[in-house]
């Protein structure tokens, strides 16, 4: 089958170049997430929150100063 000039489907995890993280940042880097703060920590005098986001297994660490809003 000739693949040139054809549309194809594939998973982000199967991308070799560029780094799949770069692909995700370009696609979704400006999307806004909502999560639940489980804990606050500090590194270098800066406060960080441990945030659980529904649908994502691993908690995220986010700088408190980067929050866009608090509900």
Secondary structure, 3 states (H helix, E strand, C coil): CCCCCCCCCCCHHHCCCCCHHHHHHHHHCCCCCCCEEEEEEEECCEEEEEEECCCCCCCEEEEHHHCCCCC
